[in-house]
Amino acid sequence: MHSKPTKPSLPPHTAEENIAYTRQMLGELRAVADNEGAEMLRYFIEMAYVEAGDILAGLRPLSLRGRRDPATGMPLKPAGKVKF
């Protein structure tokens, strides 16, 4: 009988290492989108790249949960025709 070899488990990574890796991959994806002329996609990838850099630099928190501004209490109108 042949048993499947198990992959060695990787050591756990810190949040900083994971964000740095994500930023690196976003940089590569940004280049691909740019080469293909996908301007909107490139823009969104760029925004994520900048966000990751800000997190690594300590300019932004990792998460915004619980830190958002409270809702204004404005009622939402159903989508449809807008009257001016």
FINUZA-928811 format. One line per 8 residues: number of its first residue (from 1); their letters; for each residue x negated, y negated, z negated of C-alpha. Coordinates in nm, 2 decimals, always signed. Layout:
NUM = A = X,Y,Z | ...
//
This chain:
1 = MHSKPTKP = +0.00,+0.00,+0.00 | -0.11,-0.35,+0.08 | -0.01,-0.63,-0.14 | +0.01,-0.99,-0.03 | -0.29,-1.18,-0.15 | -0.18,-1.47,-0.37 | -0.30,-1.82,-0.30 | -0.51,-1.97,-0.57
9 = SLPPHTAE = -0.31,-2.23,-0.75 | -0.42,-2.59,-0.70 | -0.50,-2.80,-1.01 | -0.23,-3.04,-1.10 | -0.27,-3.39,-0.96 | -0.21,-3.72,-1.12 | +0.06,-3.96,-1.00 | -0.22,-4.19,-0.88
17 = ENIAYTRQ = -0.38,-3.91,-0.67 | -0.04,-3.82,-0.52 | +0.04,-4.18,-0.43 | -0.31,-4.23,-0.28 | -0.26,-3.91,-0.07 | +0.08,-4.04,+0.04 | -0.06,-4.37,+0.13 | -0.33,-4.20,+0.34
25 = MLGELRAV = -0.07,-3.99,+0.53 | +0.14,-4.30,+0.59 | -0.16,-4.47,+0.74 | -0.20,-4.18,+0.98 | +0.17,-4.18,+1.06 | +0.16,-4.55,+1.12 | -0.11,-4.51,+1.38 | +0.10,-4.23,+1.56
33 = ADNEGAEM = +0.41,-4.45,+1.56 | +0.21,-4.75,+1.69 | +0.05,-4.53,+1.97 | +0.40,-4.42,+2.08 | +0.54,-4.78,+2.08 | +0.79,-4.69,+1.80 | +0.80,-5.04,+1.66 | +1.08,-5.01,+1.41
41 = LRYFIEMA = +0.94,-4.68,+1.28 | +0.60,-4.83,+1.25 | +0.75,-5.12,+1.06 | +0.92,-4.89,+0.80 | +0.61,-4.68,+0.77 | +0.40,-5.00,+0.72 | +0.64,-5.11,+0.44 | +0.60,-4.77,+0.26
49 = YVEAGDIL = +0.22,-4.80,+0.31 | +0.22,-5.15,+0.15 | +0.44,-5.03,-0.13 | +0.21,-4.74,-0.21 | -0.09,-4.98,-0.21 | +0.10,-5.21,-0.45 | +0.17,-4.92,-0.68 | -0.20,-4.82,-0.68
57 = AGLRPLSL = -0.31,-5.18,-0.75 | -0.07,-5.20,-1.04 | +0.14,-5.47,-0.88 | +0.46,-5.26,-0.88 | +0.59,-4.99,-1.11 | +0.61,-4.64,-0.98 | +0.99,-4.64,-1.03 | +1.26,-4.90,-1.06
65 = RGRRDPAT = +1.51,-4.69,-1.24 | +1.66,-4.87,-1.53 | +1.48,-5.19,-1.42 | +1.73,-5.32,-1.17 | +1.93,-5.63,-1.20 | +2.29,-5.56,-1.32 | +2.57,-5.57,-1.07 | +2.73,-5.91,-1.03
73 = GMPLKPAG = +3.08,-5.78,-1.06 | +3.17,-5.91,-0.71 | +3.45,-5.70,-0.56 | +3.36,-5.52,-0.24 | +3.58,-5.56,+0.06 | +3.65,-5.27,+0.29 | +3.46,-5.28,+0.62 | +3.65,-5.43,+0.90
81 = KVKF = +3.71,-5.76,+1.08 | +3.55,-6.05,+0.91 | +3.74,-6.38,+0.92 | +3.55,-6.71,+0.92
//
